[in-house]
Amino acid sequence: MNRLPETGFLRLYQIIGDKMTPAIIPISRSTWLQGVREGRFPKPIKLSKRTTAWRVQDILALVNGSTDHNEESTE
């Protein structure tokens, strides 16, 4: 897996991969979005009208098996 920064944001293609980017979590886009709706995966953050991203901390918690990835940020 690529080294991730401790803080920041990841776009969906950086999480599930695409033709040019290796996947951190190798699942399909539809499976990822369904998991977000069901609460199995972290909720995204809207950075702008057309830009959605996930906090690196939430993705690392998911990969490491932590269950606190759905808690709201206090920032």
A tleap script that builds the chain and sets N, CA, C and O, in Angstrom:
source leaprc.protein.ff14SB
mol = sequence {
  NMET ASN ARG LEU PRO GLU THR GLY PHE LEU
  ARG LEU TYR GLN ILE ILE GLY ASP LYS MET
  THR PRO ALA ILE ILE PRO ILE SER ARG SER
  THR TRP LEU GLN GLY VAL ARG GLU GLY ARG
  PHE PRO LYS PRO ILE LYS LEU SER LYS ARG
  THR THR ALA TRP ARG VAL GLN ASP ILE LEU
  ALA LEU VAL ASN GLY SER THR ASP HIE ASN
  GLU GLU SER THR CGLU
}
set mol.1.N position { 0.840 -1.176 0.000 }
set mol.1.CA position { 0.000 0.000 0.000 }
set mol.1.C position { 0.885 1.239 0.000 }
set mol.1.O position { 1.954 1.260 0.610 }
set mol.2.N position { 0.418 2.264 -0.694 }
set mol.2.CA position { 1.143 3.533 -0.690 }
set mol.2.C position { 1.135 4.126 0.700 }
set mol.2.O position { 0.206 3.903 1.477 }
set mol.3.N position { 2.165 4.878 1.010 }
set mol.3.CA position { 2.208 5.579 2.297 }
set mol.3.C position { 1.230 6.735 2.245 }
set mol.3.O position { 1.206 7.503 1.284 }
set mol.4.N position { 0.425 6.849 3.285 }
set mol.4.CA position { -0.551 7.925 3.362 }
set mol.4.C position { -0.098 8.956 4.379 }
set mol.4.O position { 0.563 8.609 5.358 }
set mol.5.N position { -0.441 10.217 4.163 }
set mol.5.CA position { -0.134 11.217 5.176 }
set mol.5.C position { -0.978 10.973 6.418 }
set mol.5.O position { -1.991 10.277 6.351 }
set mol.6.N position { -0.576 11.534 7.541 }
set mol.6.CA position { -1.339 11.345 8.777 }
set mol.6.C position { -2.644 12.126 8.758 }
set mol.6.O position { -3.629 11.701 9.362 }
set mol.7.N position { -2.661 13.253 8.077 }
set mol.7.CA position { -3.869 14.064 7.974 }
set mol.7.C position { -4.084 14.462 6.526 }
set mol.7.O position { -3.177 14.357 5.700 }
set mol.8.N position { -5.279 14.916 6.227 }
set mol.8.CA position { -5.596 15.348 4.875 }
set mol.8.C position { -6.831 14.637 4.372 }
set mol.8.O position { -7.605 14.072 5.144 }
set mol.9.N position { -7.001 14.674 3.065 }
set mol.9.CA position { -8.188 14.094 2.443 }
set mol.9.C position { -7.798 13.195 1.285 }
set mol.9.O position { -6.753 13.378 0.661 }
set mol.10.N position { -8.657 12.216 1.006 }
set mol.10.CA position { -8.485 11.325 -0.138 }
set mol.10.C position { -9.747 11.366 -0.980 }
set mol.10.O position { -10.859 11.342 -0.452 }
set mol.11.N position { -9.567 11.429 -2.287 }
set mol.11.CA position { -10.695 11.326 -3.207 }
set mol.11.C position { -11.016 9.851 -3.388 }
set mol.11.O position { -10.203 8.990 -3.052 }
set mol.12.N position { -12.201 9.556 -3.920 }
set mol.12.CA position { -12.654 8.176 -4.052 }
set mol.12.C position { -11.686 7.326 -4.879 }
set mol.12.O position { -11.390 6.190 -4.507 }
set mol.13.N position { -11.191 7.865 -5.994 }
set mol.13.CA position { -10.277 7.079 -6.828 }
set mol.13.C position { -8.999 6.709 -6.081 }
set mol.13.O position { -8.375 5.695 -6.395 }
set mol.14.N position { -8.599 7.517 -5.092 }
set mol.14.CA position { -7.407 7.206 -4.311 }
set mol.14.C position { -7.670 6.073 -3.317 }
set mol.14.O position { -6.743 5.380 -2.899 }
set mol.15.N position { -8.921 5.894 -2.948 }
set mol.15.CA position { -9.290 4.838 -2.000 }
set mol.15.C position { -9.510 3.512 -2.724 }
set mol.15.O position { -8.936 2.490 -2.347 }
set mol.16.N position { -10.349 3.533 -3.771 }
set mol.16.CA position { -10.700 2.282 -4.446 }
set mol.16.C position { -9.874 2.019 -5.693 }
set mol.16.O position { -9.989 0.957 -6.306 }
set mol.17.N position { -9.037 2.986 -6.073 }
set mol.17.CA position { -8.142 2.809 -7.209 }
set mol.17.C position { -8.825 3.086 -8.543 }
set mol.17.O position { -10.050 3.153 -8.643 }
set mol.18.N position { -7.994 3.243 -9.551 }
set mol.18.CA position { -8.434 3.359 -10.933 }
set mol.18.C position { -7.319 2.815 -11.815 }
set mol.18.O position { -6.413 2.146 -11.317 }
set mol.19.N position { -7.370 3.085 -13.099 }
set mol.19.CA position { -6.360 2.531 -14.016 }
set mol.19.C position { -4.939 2.974 -13.673 }
set mol.19.O position { -3.980 2.239 -13.912 }
set mol.20.N position { -4.808 4.177 -13.112 }
set mol.20.CA position { -3.478 4.726 -12.831 }
set mol.20.C position { -3.102 4.702 -11.343 }
set mol.20.O position { -1.937 4.912 -11.003 }
set mol.21.N position { -4.064 4.450 -10.460 }
set mol.21.CA position { -3.834 4.537 -9.020 }
set mol.21.C position { -4.134 3.191 -8.362 }
set mol.21.O position { -5.240 2.673 -8.518 }
set mol.22.N position { -3.180 2.614 -7.633 }
set mol.22.CA position { -3.462 1.357 -6.937 }
set mol.22.C position { -4.472 1.573 -5.808 }
set mol.22.O position { -4.488 2.629 -5.176 }
set mol.23.N position { -5.303 0.580 -5.561 }
set mol.23.CA position { -6.359 0.678 -4.559 }
set mol.23.C position { -5.818 0.483 -3.148 }
set mol.23.O position { -4.958 -0.365 -2.910 }
set mol.24.N position { -6.333 1.275 -2.227 }
set mol.24.CA position { -6.091 1.039 -0.808 }
set mol.24.C position { -7.073 -0.025 -0.337 }
set mol.24.O position { -6.716 -0.940 0.406 }
set mol.25.N position { -8.318 0.115 -0.783 }
set mol.25.CA position { -9.377 -0.849 -0.493 }
set mol.25.C position { -9.928 -1.292 -1.847 }
set mol.25.O position { -10.673 -0.540 -2.475 }
set mol.26.N position { -9.584 -2.484 -2.308 }
set mol.26.CA position { -9.935 -2.904 -3.670 }
set mol.26.C position { -11.373 -3.412 -3.797 }
set mol.26.O position { -11.621 -4.618 -3.825 }
set mol.27.N position { -12.310 -2.473 -3.874 }
set mol.27.CA position { -13.718 -2.818 -4.098 }
set mol.27.C position { -14.264 -1.885 -5.168 }
set mol.27.O position { -13.620 -0.902 -5.533 }
set mol.28.N position { -15.449 -2.196 -5.666 }
set mol.28.CA position { -16.042 -1.363 -6.705 }
set mol.28.C position { -16.620 -0.073 -6.124 }
set mol.28.O position { -16.872 0.035 -4.924 }
set mol.29.N position { -16.820 0.886 -7.003 }
set mol.29.CA position { -17.389 2.171 -6.601 }
set mol.29.C position { -18.773 1.977 -5.985 }
set mol.29.O position { -19.081 2.569 -4.950 }
set mol.30.N position { -19.605 1.154 -6.615 }
set mol.30.CA position { -20.962 0.949 -6.107 }
set mol.30.C position { -20.956 0.262 -4.740 }
set mol.30.O position { -21.772 0.598 -3.882 }
set mol.31.N position { -20.059 -0.682 -4.529 }
set mol.31.CA position { -19.955 -1.342 -3.228 }
set mol.31.C position { -19.492 -0.355 -2.165 }
set mol.31.O position { -19.999 -0.368 -1.043 }
set mol.32.N position { -18.526 0.504 -2.510 }
set mol.32.CA position { -18.050 1.520 -1.563 }
set mol.32.C position { -19.196 2.461 -1.163 }
set mol.32.O position { -19.421 2.704 0.023 }
set mol.33.N position { -19.915 2.986 -2.161 }
set mol.33.CA position { -20.985 3.947 -1.872 }
set mol.33.C position { -22.123 3.305 -1.080 }
set mol.33.O position { -22.719 3.952 -0.220 }
set mol.34.N position { -22.426 2.048 -1.362 }
set mol.34.CA position { -23.433 1.334 -0.586 }
set mol.34.C position { -22.959 1.173 0.861 }
set mol.34.O position { -23.748 1.343 1.791 }
set mol.35.N position { -21.694 0.851 1.053 }
set mol.35.CA position { -21.138 0.716 2.391 }
set mol.35.C position { -21.178 2.030 3.163 }
set mol.35.O position { -21.390 2.033 4.375 }
set mol.36.N position { -20.975 3.147 2.464 }
set mol.36.CA position { -21.077 4.466 3.103 }
set mol.36.C position { -22.520 4.691 3.564 }
set mol.36.O position { -22.755 5.118 4.694 }
set mol.37.N position { -23.476 4.404 2.688 }
set mol.37.CA position { -24.901 4.573 3.047 }
set mol.37.C position { -25.292 3.701 4.235 }
set mol.37.O position { -26.077 4.125 5.083 }
set mol.38.N position { -24.754 2.494 4.300 }
set mol.38.CA position { -25.089 1.555 5.375 }
set mol.38.C position { -24.287 1.793 6.647 }
set mol.38.O position { -24.571 1.177 7.674 }
set mol.39.N position { -23.293 2.674 6.601 }
set mol.39.CA position { -22.494 2.970 7.778 }
set mol.39.C position { -21.306 2.049 7.992 }
set mol.39.O position { -20.651 2.117 9.032 }
set mol.40.N position { -21.019 1.184 7.019 }
set mol.40.CA position { -19.859 0.296 7.136 }
set mol.40.C position { -18.560 1.012 6.829 }
set mol.40.O position { -17.499 0.623 7.318 }
set mol.41.N position { -18.638 2.067 6.011 }
set mol.41.CA position { -17.479 2.849 5.621 }
set mol.41.C position { -17.687 4.291 6.073 }
set mol.41.O position { -18.826 4.704 6.289 }
set mol.42.N position { -16.620 5.060 6.220 }
set mol.42.CA position { -16.734 6.432 6.717 }
set mol.42.C position { -17.553 7.331 5.794 }
set mol.42.O position { -17.617 7.123 4.582 }
set mol.43.N position { -18.169 8.326 6.403 }
set mol.43.CA position { -18.922 9.317 5.637 }
set mol.43.C position { -17.957 10.292 4.967 }
set mol.43.O position { -16.919 10.635 5.533 }
set mol.44.N position { -18.305 10.733 3.763 }
set mol.44.CA position { -17.449 11.702 3.069 }
set mol.44.C position { -17.676 13.113 3.582 }
set mol.44.O position { -18.619 13.384 4.325 }
set mol.45.N position { -16.795 13.995 3.170 }
set mol.45.CA position { -16.887 15.415 3.489 }
set mol.45.C position { -16.942 16.164 2.158 }
set mol.45.O position { -16.135 15.910 1.264 }
set mol.46.N position { -17.895 17.084 2.030 }
set mol.46.CA position { -17.986 17.914 0.832 }
set mol.46.C position { -16.986 19.057 0.962 }
set mol.46.O position { -17.116 19.893 1.857 }
set mol.47.N position { -16.001 19.101 0.091 }
set mol.47.CA position { -15.017 20.173 0.097 }
set mol.47.C position { -15.494 21.360 -0.732 }
set mol.47.O position { -15.129 22.505 -0.465 }
set mol.48.N position { -16.308 21.076 -1.731 }
set mol.48.CA position { -16.926 22.120 -2.537 }
set mol.48.C position { -18.163 21.509 -3.184 }
set mol.48.O position { -18.503 20.354 -2.927 }
set mol.49.N position { -18.826 22.286 -4.019 }
set mol.49.CA position { -20.058 21.805 -4.653 }
set mol.49.C position { -19.853 20.490 -5.406 }
set mol.49.O position { -20.716 19.613 -5.377 }
set mol.50.N position { -18.709 20.358 -6.078 }
set mol.50.CA position { -18.463 19.174 -6.899 }
set mol.50.C position { -17.311 18.311 -6.413 }
set mol.50.O position { -16.849 17.439 -7.149 }
set mol.51.N position { -16.837 18.530 -5.199 }
set mol.51.CA position { -15.686 17.782 -4.694 }
set mol.51.C position { -16.026 17.127 -3.362 }
set mol.51.O position { -16.353 17.799 -2.384 }
set mol.52.N position { -15.942 15.809 -3.349 }
set mol.52.CA position { -16.188 15.021 -2.149 }
set mol.52.C position { -14.917 14.255 -1.819 }
set mol.52.O position { -14.240 13.751 -2.715 }
set mol.53.N position { -14.596 14.169 -0.539 }
set mol.53.CA position { -13.381 13.464 -0.122 }
set mol.53.C position { -13.612 12.811 1.235 }
set mol.53.O position { -14.594 13.093 1.922 }
set mol.54.N position { -12.688 11.938 1.600 }
set mol.54.CA position { -12.722 11.262 2.889 }
set mol.54.C position { -11.477 11.638 3.670 }
set mol.54.O position { -10.405 11.800 3.087 }
set mol.55.N position { -11.606 11.777 4.979 }
set mol.55.CA position { -10.466 12.096 5.834 }
set mol.55.C position { -9.504 10.905 5.856 }
set mol.55.O position { -9.930 9.757 5.982 }
set mol.56.N position { -8.216 11.186 5.732 }
set mol.56.CA position { -7.201 10.129 5.772 }
set mol.56.C position { -7.319 9.344 7.080 }
set mol.56.O position { -7.200 8.119 7.079 }
set mol.57.N position { -7.551 10.042 8.190 }
set mol.57.CA position { -7.659 9.378 9.490 }
set mol.57.C position { -8.780 8.330 9.486 }
set mol.57.O position { -8.622 7.252 10.059 }
set mol.58.N position { -9.915 8.647 8.839 }
set mol.58.CA position { -11.031 7.707 8.777 }
set mol.58.C position { -10.684 6.472 7.950 }
set mol.58.O position { -11.052 5.355 8.312 }
set mol.59.N position { -9.971 6.675 6.835 }
set mol.59.CA position { -9.587 5.544 5.983 }
set mol.59.C position { -8.547 4.678 6.693 }
set mol.59.O position { -8.617 3.451 6.628 }
set mol.60.N position { -7.588 5.302 7.365 }
set mol.60.CA position { -6.596 4.531 8.121 }
set mol.60.C position { -7.261 3.734 9.243 }
set mol.60.O position { -6.886 2.588 9.492 }
set mol.61.N position { -8.241 4.328 9.919 }
set mol.61.CA position { -8.968 3.612 10.973 }
set mol.61.C position { -9.705 2.410 10.385 }
set mol.61.O position { -9.738 1.341 10.995 }
set mol.62.N position { -10.294 2.581 9.207 }
set mol.62.CA position { -11.000 1.478 8.545 }
set mol.62.C position { -10.028 0.357 8.180 }
set mol.62.O position { -10.304 -0.813 8.443 }
set mol.63.N position { -8.904 0.705 7.584 }
set mol.63.CA position { -7.906 -0.285 7.174 }
set mol.63.C position { -7.332 -1.008 8.390 }
set mol.63.O position { -7.069 -2.210 8.330 }
set mol.64.N position { -7.137 -0.287 9.489 }
set mol.64.CA position { -6.563 -0.877 10.701 }
set mol.64.C position { -7.593 -1.583 11.574 }
set mol.64.O position { -7.248 -2.117 12.628 }
set mol.65.N position { -8.849 -1.590 11.146 }
set mol.65.CA position { -9.875 -2.332 11.867 }
set mol.65.C position { -10.517 -1.591 13.013 }
set mol.65.O position { -11.246 -2.191 13.803 }
set mol.66.N position { -10.268 -0.311 13.122 }
set mol.66.CA position { -10.891 0.487 14.179 }
set mol.66.C position { -12.341 0.760 13.801 }
set mol.66.O position { -12.672 0.852 12.619 }
set mol.67.N position { -13.207 0.890 14.805 }
set mol.67.CA position { -14.627 1.119 14.543 }
set mol.67.C position { -15.037 2.562 14.755 }
set mol.67.O position { -16.227 2.871 14.696 }
set mol.68.N position { -14.083 3.465 15.001 }
set mol.68.CA position { -14.440 4.853 15.275 }
set mol.68.C position { -14.449 5.732 14.028 }
set mol.68.O position { -14.418 6.956 14.153 }
set mol.69.N position { -14.490 5.144 12.817 }
set mol.69.CA position { -14.411 5.951 11.613 }
set mol.69.C position { -15.685 6.719 11.306 }
set mol.69.O position { -15.661 7.585 10.431 }
set mol.70.N position { -16.793 6.449 11.979 }
set mol.70.CA position { -18.029 7.163 11.705 }
set mol.70.C position { -18.270 8.314 12.661 }
set mol.70.O position { -19.280 9.005 12.528 }
set mol.71.N position { -17.386 8.551 13.618 }
set mol.71.CA position { -17.577 9.659 14.541 }
set mol.71.C position { -17.364 10.963 13.807 }
set mol.71.O position { -16.517 11.065 12.920 }
set mol.72.N position { -18.152 11.965 14.192 }
set mol.72.CA position { -18.028 13.278 13.578 }
set mol.72.C position { -16.763 13.963 14.060 }
set mol.72.O position { -16.348 13.789 15.205 }
set mol.73.N position { -16.162 14.733 13.188 }
set mol.73.CA position { -14.988 15.516 13.547 }
set mol.73.C position { -15.397 16.664 14.432 }
set mol.73.O position { -16.462 17.247 14.233 }
set mol.74.N position { -14.569 17.007 15.416 }
set mol.74.CA position { -14.881 18.101 16.324 }
set mol.74.C position { -14.307 19.418 15.822 }
set mol.74.O position { -14.373 20.431 16.518 }
set mol.75.N position { -13.742 19.410 14.611 }
set mol.75.CA position { -13.135 20.637 14.068 }
set mol.75.C position { -14.187 21.537 13.480 }
set mol.75.O position { -13.867 22.614 12.976 }
savepdb mol mol.pdb
quit
